């Protein structure tokens, strides 16, 4: 029996821009990430999905549900009257006040799932959310319902972006953000289990998404104090003009990409007795 402990390392935002997608594919080919979440409403998903297909036996490819970047795949006159999604800053207070248009959101979730299946030729291995929107009120039950209606209960796992407070407090980088997300995700794992979905147990990878902290420090901390079934998120990629127009996280993506490609990262995993798992059953 292997003495190595398994952990899922998930690269978020596949499809947000071609540079990000290209970087994730390179890492997957090197065995340096074991999962990626696709933003299927973004044009880059259709352009880049074919490059993931040869890797489907090596990494888990999931849906990175997106309601805060780009345009919806269908009309959303209440949530996105201009044809563009609101920012998280605009979405969050409405979610907490239960003021989001539930029917519109349920339909858009369905469209993003359909876009995944249509382009990838298979269903997602897991579902999470861009900026963790999948755990928010209104969105959370809509996601469960959409997945159950398609027969995905028991077949896909869902990301729980929370962790034990003791673990979070022992990881200073991104601590405040982690605590906020933990609060927003309260009860998510329990609700997911009741709906028939498994979740990870242990979550890390919060970072400032700028160059204020070296990538090596971010990953050394992210791969510490791991839960029993841990998932670590990351945001690697190359910067291009498309990304500059869409997202504030730019050069930090290149720093993460370079670190994950480095010998230092493989040495970190070996020193910690860790291996990257490609599916939930391996964790």
TIDREN-653139 format. One line per 10 residues: number of its first residue (from 1); their letters; for each residue x, y, z of N, C-alpha, C. Coordinates in Angstrom, 2 decimals. Example, Ala and Ser with C-alpha at 12.3 -4.5 7.8 and 13.67 -1.06 7.14 Angstrom:
TIDREN-653139
1	as	13.19,-5.69,7.80,12.30,-4.50,7.80,13.20,-3.30,7.80; 12.85,-2.25,7.08,13.67,-1.06,7.14,12.90,0.03,7.87
***
This chain:
TIDREN-653139
1	xxxxxxxxxx	0.85,-1.19,0.00,0.00,0.00,0.00,0.89,1.25,0.00; 0.50,2.24,-0.83,1.26,3.47,-0.90,1.18,4.23,0.41; 2.32,4.83,0.79,2.34,5.64,2.00,1.99,7.09,1.70; 1.75,7.40,0.44,1.44,8.76,0.06,-0.04,9.05,0.29; -0.33,10.24,0.73,-1.68,10.68,0.95,-2.16,11.46,-0.27; -3.43,11.26,-0.66,-3.96,11.88,-1.87,-4.61,13.22,-1.59; -4.46,14.13,-2.56,-5.10,15.44,-2.50,-5.45,15.87,-3.92; -6.60,16.49,-4.07,-6.99,17.04,-5.37,-6.45,18.45,-5.47; -5.74,18.74,-6.54,-5.28,20.10,-6.84,-6.05,20.57,-8.07; -6.94,21.52,-7.87,-7.85,21.96,-8.93,-7.46,23.34,-9.44
11	xxxxxxxxxx	-7.20,23.42,-10.75,-6.93,24.69,-11.40,-8.25,25.30,-11.87; -8.61,26.43,-11.29,-9.87,27.07,-11.63,-9.77,27.86,-12.93; -10.93,28.17,-13.49,-11.11,29.16,-14.56,-10.72,28.70,-15.96; -10.74,27.39,-16.23,-10.49,26.97,-17.61,-11.54,27.61,-18.51; -11.09,28.23,-19.59,-12.01,28.86,-20.54,-12.19,30.34,-20.35; -11.69,30.91,-19.24,-11.85,32.35,-19.06,-11.09,33.12,-20.12; -9.95,32.58,-20.54,-9.13,33.15,-21.59,-8.20,32.06,-22.11; -7.78,32.20,-23.35,-6.98,31.13,-23.96,-5.65,30.93,-23.24; -5.06,32.01,-22.71,-3.80,31.87,-22.00,-3.93,31.04,-20.74; -5.03,31.23,-20.03,-5.28,30.43,-18.83,-5.49,28.97,-19.20
21	xxxxxxxxxx	-6.31,28.73,-20.21,-6.58,27.35,-20.62,-5.30,26.65,-21.06; -4.48,27.35,-21.81,-3.22,26.75,-22.29,-2.31,26.38,-21.12; -2.22,27.25,-20.14,-1.39,26.95,-18.98,-1.88,25.74,-18.21; -3.21,25.64,-18.05,-3.78,24.51,-17.32,-3.53,23.20,-18.06; -3.66,23.22,-19.37,-3.41,22.01,-20.16,-1.95,21.59,-20.02; -1.03,22.53,-20.04,0.38,22.20,-19.87,0.62,21.53,-18.52; 0.03,22.09,-17.46,0.22,21.51,-16.13,-0.41,20.13,-16.04; -1.58,19.97,-16.63,-2.23,18.66,-16.60,-1.38,17.61,-17.32; -0.79,18.00,-18.44,0.08,17.08,-19.17,1.31,16.68,-18.39; 1.76,17.56,-17.50,2.92,17.27,-16.66,2.54,16.54,-15.38
31	xxxxxxxxxx	1.25,16.37,-15.14,0.81,15.76,-13.89,0.92,16.69,-12.70; 0.86,18.00,-12.94,1.04,18.97,-11.87,-0.28,19.56,-11.37; -1.39,19.27,-12.00,-2.72,19.51,-11.45,-3.54,18.26,-11.72; -4.58,18.06,-10.92,-5.36,16.83,-11.10,-6.83,17.09,-11.37; -7.22,18.37,-11.48,-8.59,18.72,-11.80,-8.62,20.14,-12.35; -9.64,20.44,-13.13,-9.87,21.81,-13.58,-11.35,22.05,-13.75; -11.77,23.27,-13.44,-13.17,23.65,-13.57,-13.37,24.57,-14.76; -14.35,24.26,-15.60,-14.57,24.98,-16.86,-15.68,26.02,-16.74; -15.40,27.22,-17.24,-16.39,28.30,-17.31,-17.07,28.21,-18.67; -18.16,27.48,-18.74,-18.72,27.12,-20.04,-19.50,28.24,-20.71
41	xxxxxxxxxx	-19.73,29.33,-20.00,-20.39,30.48,-20.65,-19.39,31.35,-21.39; -18.11,31.13,-21.17,-17.08,31.96,-21.79,-16.69,31.39,-23.15; -16.42,32.26,-24.14,-16.05,31.77,-25.47,-14.84,30.85,-25.46; -13.93,31.06,-24.51,-12.73,30.23,-24.45,-13.00,28.77,-24.15; -14.17,28.45,-23.59,-14.50,27.05,-23.33,-14.60,26.28,-24.64; -15.33,26.80,-25.58,-15.49,26.09,-26.86,-14.17,26.02,-27.62; -13.36,27.04,-27.49,-12.06,27.03,-28.19,-11.09,26.05,-27.55; -11.16,25.87,-26.23,-10.14,25.11,-25.55,-10.49,23.70,-25.13; -11.78,23.36,-25.15,-12.22,22.07,-24.60,-11.55,20.88,-25.27; -11.31,20.97,-26.57,-10.72,19.83,-27.28,-9.35,19.46,-26.73
51	xxxxxxxxxx	-8.62,20.44,-26.20,-7.29,20.16,-25.67,-7.35,19.39,-24.36; -8.52,19.39,-23.70,-8.68,18.63,-22.46,-9.04,17.17,-22.70; -9.66,16.90,-23.82,-10.18,15.54,-24.04,-9.11,14.45,-23.97; -7.91,14.65,-24.50,-6.89,13.60,-24.36,-6.44,13.38,-22.92; -6.79,14.32,-22.03,-6.34,14.26,-20.64,-7.43,13.77,-19.70; -8.58,13.38,-20.23,-9.71,13.08,-19.35,-9.47,11.89,-18.44; -8.53,11.02,-18.78,-8.21,9.90,-17.89,-7.17,10.30,-16.83; -6.63,11.51,-16.94,-5.59,11.95,-16.02,-6.06,13.01,-15.05; -7.05,13.80,-15.45,-7.56,14.85,-14.58,-9.09,14.82,-14.57; -9.66,15.33,-13.50,-11.10,15.51,-13.42,-11.44,16.85,-14.05
61	xxxxxxxxxx	-12.42,16.85,-14.93,-12.87,18.08,-15.57,-14.29,18.36,-15.09; -14.48,19.52,-14.47,-15.77,19.83,-13.89,-16.32,21.15,-14.39; -17.50,21.50,-13.91,-18.15,22.76,-14.24,-17.81,23.80,-13.18; -17.25,24.91,-13.60,-16.96,26.05,-12.73,-18.11,27.04,-12.93; -19.20,26.79,-12.23,-20.42,27.58,-12.42,-20.12,29.07,-12.29; -20.57,29.83,-13.28,-20.19,31.24,-13.34,-21.42,32.12,-13.47; -21.57,33.04,-12.53,-22.66,34.02,-12.57,-22.15,35.44,-12.34; -20.83,35.63,-12.46,-20.26,36.95,-12.16,-19.25,37.43,-13.20; -19.06,36.73,-14.30,-18.10,37.16,-15.31,-18.62,36.83,-16.70; -18.48,37.77,-17.61,-18.93,37.53,-18.97,-20.43,37.62,-19.12
71	xxxxxxxxxx	-20.95,36.92,-20.09,-22.36,36.98,-20.42,-23.05,35.64,-20.17; -24.31,35.66,-19.78,-25.05,34.41,-19.63,-25.29,33.77,-20.99; -25.60,32.49,-20.96,-25.84,31.75,-22.20,-27.26,31.92,-22.72; -28.09,32.62,-21.98,-29.46,32.90,-22.40,-29.94,34.16,-21.73; -31.12,34.63,-22.07,-31.61,35.88,-21.48,-31.83,35.77,-19.98; -31.37,36.79,-19.27,-31.58,36.90,-17.83,-31.96,38.35,-17.53; -33.20,38.73,-17.82,-33.59,40.14,-17.74,-33.51,40.74,-16.35; -33.57,39.92,-15.30,-33.49,40.46,-13.95,-32.04,40.48,-13.46; -31.36,39.34,-13.54,-29.99,39.27,-13.04,-29.01,40.00,-13.95; -29.18,39.89,-15.25,-28.23,40.46,-16.21,-28.98,41.24,-17.29
81	xxxxxxxxxx	-29.65,42.34,-16.92,-30.46,43.07,-17.90,-29.64,43.67,-19.05; -28.35,43.93,-18.79,-27.49,44.49,-19.83,-26.90,43.41,-20.73; -27.15,42.15,-20.39,-26.54,41.06,-21.13,-25.21,40.64,-20.58; -24.78,41.24,-19.45,-23.54,40.87,-18.78,-23.86,40.53,-17.33; -23.14,39.56,-16.77,-23.36,39.20,-15.38,-22.95,40.35,-14.45; -23.59,40.45,-13.29,-23.16,41.43,-12.30,-21.85,40.98,-11.65; -21.19,41.92,-11.01,-19.99,41.56,-10.25,-20.40,40.84,-8.97; -19.45,40.17,-8.33,-19.75,39.52,-7.05,-20.21,40.56,-6.02; -19.63,41.74,-6.07,-20.02,42.80,-5.14,-21.50,43.15,-5.27; -22.02,43.05,-6.49,-23.45,43.33,-6.72,-24.31,42.11,-6.41
91	xxxxxxxxxx	-23.80,40.93,-6.72,-24.57,39.70,-6.56,-24.74,39.31,-5.10; -23.68,39.44,-4.32,-23.66,38.90,-2.97,-24.75,39.46,-2.06; -24.93,40.78,-1.95,-25.99,41.26,-1.04,-27.38,40.80,-1.45; -27.62,40.70,-2.74,-28.92,40.23,-3.19,-29.12,38.75,-2.84; -28.04,37.97,-2.92,-28.14,36.56,-2.54,-28.45,36.44,-1.06; -27.76,37.20,-0.23,-27.95,37.10,1.21,-29.35,37.56,1.62; -29.95,38.43,0.84,-31.31,38.90,1.13,-32.37,38.06,0.41; -31.93,36.98,-0.22,-32.84,36.09,-0.97,-33.58,36.86,-2.06; -32.88,37.78,-2.72,-33.49,38.62,-3.75,-33.04,38.28,-5.16; -32.40,37.14,-5.33,-31.99,36.72,-6.66,-33.15,36.04,-7.39
101	xxxxxxxxxx	-33.19,36.16,-8.72,-34.27,35.52,-9.49,-34.04,34.02,-9.63; -34.69,33.24,-8.80,-34.42,31.81,-8.72,-34.64,31.10,-10.06; -35.74,31.42,-10.74,-36.05,30.73,-12.00,-35.00,31.03,-13.06; -34.59,32.29,-13.16,-33.56,32.66,-14.12,-32.26,31.92,-13.85; -31.88,31.87,-12.59,-30.63,31.23,-12.21,-30.69,29.73,-12.49; -31.80,29.10,-12.18,-31.94,27.67,-12.46,-31.80,27.39,-13.95; -32.38,28.24,-14.78,-32.28,28.04,-16.23,-30.84,28.23,-16.72; -30.14,29.22,-16.17,-28.76,29.45,-16.59,-27.84,28.32,-16.12; -28.08,27.81,-14.94,-27.30,26.65,-14.49,-27.49,25.50,-15.47; -28.71,25.27,-15.86,-28.99,24.21,-16.84,-28.27,24.46,-18.15
111	xxxxxxxxxx	-28.26,25.70,-18.60,-27.58,26.01,-19.86,-26.08,25.77,-19.76; -25.49,26.13,-18.61,-24.04,25.91,-18.47,-23.70,24.43,-18.37; -24.56,23.65,-17.74,-24.36,22.20,-17.73,-24.48,21.65,-19.14; -25.50,22.09,-19.87,-25.70,21.63,-21.25,-24.50,21.98,-22.12; -23.94,23.18,-21.93,-22.79,23.60,-22.72,-21.57,22.74,-22.41; -21.45,22.30,-21.18,-20.36,21.39,-20.82,-20.53,20.07,-21.57; -21.71,19.48,-21.46,-21.95,18.18,-22.07,-21.80,18.24,-23.59; -22.34,19.29,-24.19,-22.31,19.42,-25.64,-20.89,19.49,-26.19; -20.06,20.27,-25.51,-18.71,20.51,-26.02,-17.73,19.41,-25.61; -17.87,18.92,-24.39,-16.91,17.93,-23.88,-17.31,16.51,-24.23
121	xxxxxxxxxx	-18.57,16.30,-24.55,-19.02,14.96,-24.91,-19.27,14.06,-23.73; -19.29,14.61,-22.54,-19.55,13.87,-21.31,-19.97,14.88,-20.25; -20.50,14.39,-19.16,-20.90,15.28,-18.08,-19.72,15.68,-17.22; -19.88,16.69,-16.39,-18.80,17.11,-15.50,-18.53,16.08,-14.41; -17.27,15.98,-14.00,-16.92,15.09,-12.90,-17.29,15.71,-11.56; -17.35,17.03,-11.52,-17.67,17.75,-10.29,-18.22,19.11,-10.66; -18.72,19.81,-9.68,-19.20,21.18,-9.88,-18.71,22.04,-8.73; -18.19,23.21,-9.07,-17.89,24.23,-8.08,-18.34,25.56,-8.65; -17.92,26.67,-8.07,-18.40,27.95,-8.54,-17.31,28.99,-8.64; -17.37,29.79,-9.70,-16.47,30.92,-9.83,-16.79,31.90,-8.70
131	xxxxxxxxxx	-15.78,32.25,-7.92,-15.92,33.09,-6.74,-16.88,32.44,-5.71; -16.98,31.11,-5.80,-17.73,30.30,-4.83,-19.23,30.61,-4.82; -19.77,31.08,-5.95,-21.19,31.46,-5.97,-22.12,30.28,-5.77; -21.62,29.07,-5.98,-22.50,27.90,-5.90,-23.02,27.63,-4.50; -22.37,28.21,-3.48,-22.82,27.95,-2.10,-23.81,29.01,-1.61; -24.08,30.03,-2.39,-24.89,31.15,-1.93,-26.38,30.79,-1.88; -27.14,31.48,-1.04,-28.60,31.28,-1.01,-29.20,31.48,-2.40; -30.25,30.79,-2.68,-30.96,30.76,-3.96,-30.18,29.93,-4.98; -28.88,30.22,-5.14,-28.07,29.49,-6.12,-27.85,28.06,-5.66; -27.59,27.86,-4.39,-27.32,26.54,-3.83,-28.45,25.55,-4.13
141	xxxxxxxxxx	-29.69,25.82,-3.75,-30.76,24.85,-4.04,-31.03,24.71,-5.53; -30.83,25.79,-6.29,-31.03,25.70,-7.73,-30.03,24.74,-8.36; -28.80,24.76,-7.86,-27.78,23.85,-8.37,-28.13,22.41,-8.04; -28.49,22.15,-6.79,-28.88,20.79,-6.42,-30.00,20.28,-7.31; -31.01,21.10,-7.52,-32.17,20.69,-8.32,-31.78,20.41,-9.77; -30.95,21.29,-10.33,-30.54,21.11,-11.73,-29.75,19.83,-11.92; -28.85,19.54,-11.00,-28.04,18.34,-11.11,-28.88,17.08,-10.89; -29.77,17.12,-9.93,-30.62,15.96,-9.67,-31.54,15.69,-10.86; -32.04,16.75,-11.50,-32.92,16.58,-12.66,-32.21,15.90,-13.81; -30.89,16.04,-13.87,-30.11,15.40,-14.94,-29.52,14.07,-14.51
151	xxxxxxxxxx	-29.90,13.60,-13.35,-29.43,12.30,-12.89,-28.01,12.29,-12.38; -27.51,13.44,-11.93,-26.13,13.53,-11.48,-25.94,13.23,-10.01; -26.99,13.10,-9.25,-26.83,12.77,-7.83,-26.11,11.44,-7.69; -25.08,11.42,-6.87,-24.29,10.21,-6.69,-23.23,10.00,-7.75; -23.22,10.84,-8.78,-22.27,10.68,-9.89,-21.23,11.79,-9.92; -21.57,12.96,-9.44,-20.61,14.05,-9.40,-20.40,14.47,-7.95; -19.26,15.05,-7.67,-19.04,15.61,-6.34,-19.04,17.12,-6.43; -19.27,17.74,-5.31,-19.37,19.19,-5.24,-18.28,19.75,-4.33; -17.79,20.91,-4.66,-16.75,21.55,-3.85,-17.37,22.26,-2.66; -16.90,21.91,-1.49,-17.22,22.65,-0.28,-16.03,23.57,0.00
161	xxxxxxxxxx	-16.18,24.88,-0.19,-15.04,25.79,-0.05,-14.78,26.23,1.38; -15.15,25.38,2.33,-14.90,25.70,3.73,-13.95,24.67,4.34; -13.46,24.98,5.51,-12.57,24.08,6.23,-12.80,24.31,7.71; -12.21,23.47,8.54,-12.32,23.68,9.97,-11.65,24.99,10.35; -12.24,25.70,11.30,-11.69,26.98,11.72,-10.26,26.84,12.22; -9.97,25.74,12.90,-8.62,25.55,13.42,-7.59,25.47,12.30; -7.96,24.82,11.20,-7.04,24.73,10.06,-6.87,26.09,9.39; -7.97,26.80,9.20,-7.89,28.12,8.58,-7.03,29.07,9.40; -7.22,29.05,10.69,-6.48,29.97,11.55,-4.99,29.68,11.57; -4.62,28.46,11.22,-3.20,28.08,11.19,-2.57,28.31,9.81
171	xxxxxxxxxx	-3.36,28.86,8.87,-2.85,29.22,7.54,-3.06,30.72,7.34; -2.10,31.56,7.68,-2.31,33.01,7.65,-2.61,33.59,6.27; -2.05,33.03,5.20,-2.25,33.60,3.87,-3.71,33.41,3.45; -4.38,34.51,3.16,-5.77,34.43,2.74,-6.73,34.06,3.85; -6.31,34.18,5.09,-7.12,33.73,6.22,-8.48,34.43,6.28; -8.49,35.75,6.13,-9.75,36.48,6.24,-10.73,36.07,5.15; -10.21,35.91,3.94,-11.07,35.48,2.84,-11.62,34.08,3.10; -10.78,33.21,3.62,-11.20,31.84,3.92,-12.30,31.82,4.97; -12.18,32.67,5.97,-13.20,32.72,7.03,-14.52,33.26,6.50; -14.45,34.25,5.61,-15.68,34.79,5.02,-16.38,33.72,4.19
181	xxxxxxxxxx	-15.61,33.02,3.36,-16.21,31.98,2.52,-16.76,30.84,3.38; -16.06,30.50,4.45,-16.56,29.48,5.36,-17.94,29.87,5.90; -18.10,31.13,6.26,-19.39,31.60,6.76,-20.47,31.50,5.69; -20.13,31.89,4.47,-21.11,31.82,3.37,-21.48,30.38,3.04; -20.54,29.46,3.24,-20.75,28.05,2.89,-21.32,27.24,4.03; -21.71,27.89,5.11,-22.22,27.16,6.27,-23.38,26.24,5.87; -23.28,24.98,6.23,-24.33,24.01,5.94,-24.29,23.42,4.55; -23.34,23.87,3.71,-23.33,23.39,2.32,-23.08,21.89,2.25; -22.09,21.40,2.95,-21.77,19.97,2.89,-22.95,19.13,3.36; -23.58,19.57,4.43,-24.73,18.83,4.95,-25.90,18.83,3.95
191	xxxxxxxxxx	-26.15,19.98,3.34,-27.23,20.06,2.35,-26.90,19.24,1.11; -25.64,19.27,0.70,-25.23,18.49,-0.47,-25.42,17.00,-0.21; -25.02,16.55,0.98,-25.17,15.14,1.32,-26.64,14.74,1.32; -27.51,15.60,1.85,-28.94,15.31,1.87,-29.51,15.21,0.46; -28.90,15.95,-0.47,-29.35,15.93,-1.86,-28.71,14.80,-2.66; -27.78,14.05,-2.04,-27.17,12.91,-2.70,-25.81,13.17,-3.32; -25.11,14.22,-2.86,-23.81,14.57,-3.43,-22.71,14.50,-2.38; -21.56,14.00,-2.79,-20.39,13.99,-1.93,-19.65,15.31,-2.04; -18.87,15.63,-1.03,-18.05,16.83,-1.05,-16.66,16.50,-0.51; -15.72,17.35,-0.82,-14.40,17.27,-0.20,-14.52,17.61,1.28
201	xxxxxxxxxx	-13.53,17.21,2.04,-13.46,17.54,3.47,-12.08,18.12,3.74; -12.03,19.42,3.69,-10.77,20.15,3.77,-10.58,20.96,2.50; -10.31,22.26,2.66,-10.20,23.13,1.49,-9.19,24.23,1.78; -8.33,24.48,0.82,-7.31,25.52,0.99,-6.91,26.06,-0.38; -6.04,27.08,-0.35,-5.58,27.69,-1.59,-5.95,29.15,-1.73; -6.57,29.72,-0.70,-6.88,31.14,-0.74,-5.59,31.94,-0.81; -5.56,32.93,-1.69,-4.35,33.72,-1.90,-4.75,35.12,-2.33; -3.84,36.09,-2.23,-4.19,37.47,-2.58,-4.34,37.72,-4.08; -3.93,36.78,-4.92,-4.03,36.90,-6.37,-3.30,38.14,-6.89; -2.19,38.46,-6.24,-1.27,39.49,-6.71,0.14,39.00,-6.38
211	xxxxxxxxxx	1.12,39.86,-6.52,2.50,39.42,-6.32,3.03,39.74,-4.93; 2.13,40.05,-3.98,2.57,40.44,-2.65,3.17,39.28,-1.86; 2.80,38.05,-2.21,3.32,36.87,-1.52,3.83,35.90,-2.58; 5.04,35.38,-2.47,5.57,34.45,-3.47,4.70,33.19,-3.59; 4.61,32.68,-4.81,3.80,31.49,-5.05,4.27,30.32,-4.20; 5.56,30.19,-3.99,6.07,29.09,-3.18,5.48,29.12,-1.78; 5.38,30.31,-1.20,4.80,30.43,0.15,3.33,30.08,0.15; 2.63,30.50,-0.90,1.20,30.21,-1.00,0.96,28.70,-1.03; 1.72,27.98,-1.85,1.48,26.55,-1.97,2.02,25.76,-0.78; 3.11,26.21,-0.21,3.60,25.54,1.00,2.56,25.60,2.11
221	xxxxxxxxxx	1.88,26.72,2.21,0.84,26.84,3.23,-0.43,26.11,2.83; -0.81,26.19,1.55,-2.04,25.54,1.08,-1.98,24.03,1.30; -0.78,23.45,1.18,-0.64,22.00,1.35,-0.26,21.65,2.80; -0.74,22.44,3.73,-0.54,22.15,5.15,-1.89,22.11,5.84; -1.94,21.47,6.99,-3.17,21.38,7.79,-4.33,20.84,6.96; -4.06,19.82,6.16,-5.06,19.30,5.23,-6.13,18.48,5.95; -7.34,18.54,5.44,-8.44,17.76,5.98,-8.37,16.31,5.55; -9.35,15.50,5.93,-9.31,14.06,5.61,-9.50,13.75,4.13; -10.21,14.59,3.40,-10.40,14.42,1.95,-10.17,15.78,1.29; -8.92,16.22,1.19,-8.63,17.62,0.89,-8.65,18.00,-0.58
231	xxxxxxxxxx	-8.99,19.26,-0.80,-8.94,19.87,-2.12,-8.22,21.21,-1.99; -7.27,21.44,-2.87,-6.55,22.70,-2.93,-6.86,23.36,-4.27; -7.26,24.62,-4.22,-7.53,25.33,-5.47,-6.31,26.16,-5.86; -6.19,26.42,-7.17,-5.13,27.29,-7.67,-5.62,28.00,-8.92; -4.87,29.03,-9.33,-5.29,29.86,-10.46,-4.11,30.14,-11.39; -3.55,29.10,-12.01,-2.42,29.30,-12.90,-2.86,29.70,-14.31; -1.93,30.23,-15.09,-2.23,30.54,-16.48,-1.29,31.58,-17.04; -1.36,31.75,-18.37,-0.63,32.81,-19.04,-1.55,34.03,-19.17; -0.95,35.20,-19.16,-1.71,36.44,-19.31,-1.79,36.82,-20.78; -3.01,37.13,-21.23,-3.20,37.65,-22.58,-4.19,38.81,-22.53
241	xxxxxxxxxx	-4.43,39.45,-23.66,-5.31,40.62,-23.67,-6.72,40.25,-23.25; -7.16,39.05,-23.61,-8.50,38.61,-23.24,-8.64,38.55,-21.71; -7.63,38.01,-21.05,-7.68,37.92,-19.59,-7.65,39.31,-18.97; -6.83,40.20,-19.52,-6.72,41.55,-18.96,-8.07,42.27,-18.97; -8.93,41.95,-19.93,-10.22,42.61,-20.02,-11.27,42.00,-19.12; -10.95,40.87,-18.48,-11.96,40.12,-17.75,-11.70,39.96,-16.27; -10.42,39.98,-15.86,-10.11,39.52,-14.51,-8.95,40.31,-13.92; -9.01,40.63,-12.63,-7.90,41.37,-12.02,-6.69,40.52,-11.69; -6.86,39.20,-11.62,-5.74,38.32,-11.31,-4.94,38.07,-12.58; -3.76,38.67,-12.66,-2.97,38.58,-13.89,-1.61,37.93,-13.63
251	xxxxxxxxxx	-0.63,38.70,-13.22,0.73,38.17,-13.09,0.81,37.07,-12.04; -0.09,37.08,-11.06,-0.07,36.01,-10.07,-0.33,34.65,-10.71; -1.10,34.66,-11.80,-1.36,33.38,-12.50,-0.07,32.82,-13.10; 0.74,33.69,-13.67,2.02,33.25,-14.25,2.94,32.73,-13.16; 2.96,33.41,-12.01,3.79,32.96,-10.89,3.36,31.58,-10.41; 2.05,31.36,-10.30,1.56,30.04,-9.90,1.92,28.99,-10.94; 1.74,29.33,-12.21,2.08,28.40,-13.29,3.54,27.98,-13.21; 4.42,28.96,-13.08,5.85,28.66,-13.04,6.22,27.82,-11.82; 5.62,28.12,-10.69,5.92,27.33,-9.49,5.44,25.89,-9.67; 4.24,25.71,-10.16,3.70,24.35,-10.31,4.50,23.52,-11.32
261	xxxxxxxxxx	5.15,24.18,-12.25,6.00,23.48,-13.21,7.37,23.13,-12.62; 7.71,23.75,-11.52,9.08,23.67,-11.02,9.37,22.39,-10.24; 10.66,22.11,-10.11,11.09,21.00,-9.26,10.70,21.25,-7.82; 10.64,22.52,-7.43,10.32,22.84,-6.04,8.94,22.31,-5.66; 7.99,22.36,-6.60,6.65,21.86,-6.29,6.65,20.35,-6.14; 7.30,19.63,-7.04,7.34,18.18,-6.92,8.07,17.76,-5.64; 9.08,18.54,-5.26,9.80,18.25,-4.01,8.92,18.51,-2.80; 8.08,19.54,-2.87,7.15,19.82,-1.78,6.20,18.65,-1.57; 5.63,18.14,-2.66,4.71,17.01,-2.54,5.42,15.80,-1.94; 6.63,15.54,-2.39,7.37,14.38,-1.89,7.69,14.55,-0.41
271	xxxxxxxxxx	8.11,15.73,-0.04,8.46,15.99,1.37,7.24,15.84,2.28; 6.07,16.22,1.77,4.85,16.15,2.58,4.17,14.77,2.48; 4.69,13.90,1.64,4.10,12.58,1.46,2.75,12.65,0.77; 2.65,13.49,-0.27,1.38,13.72,-0.95,1.47,13.31,-2.41; 0.34,12.90,-2.96,0.22,12.68,-4.40,-1.08,13.31,-4.86; -1.09,13.77,-6.11,-2.28,14.41,-6.66,-3.26,13.37,-7.16; -4.50,13.50,-6.74,-5.56,12.55,-7.11,-6.39,13.15,-8.23; -6.81,12.31,-9.16,-7.57,12.79,-10.31,-9.07,12.64,-10.15; -9.50,11.96,-9.12,-10.94,11.81,-8.91,-11.22,11.64,-7.43; -12.45,11.87,-7.06,-12.84,11.87,-5.67,-12.55,10.53,-4.99
281	xxx	-12.75,9.43,-5.72,-12.57,8.11,-5.11,-11.13,7.87,-4.65; -10.19,8.60,-5.26,-8.80,8.40,-4.91,-8.40,9.15,-3.64; -9.28,10.01,-3.15,-8.90,10.88,-2.04,-9.26,10.25,-0.71
***
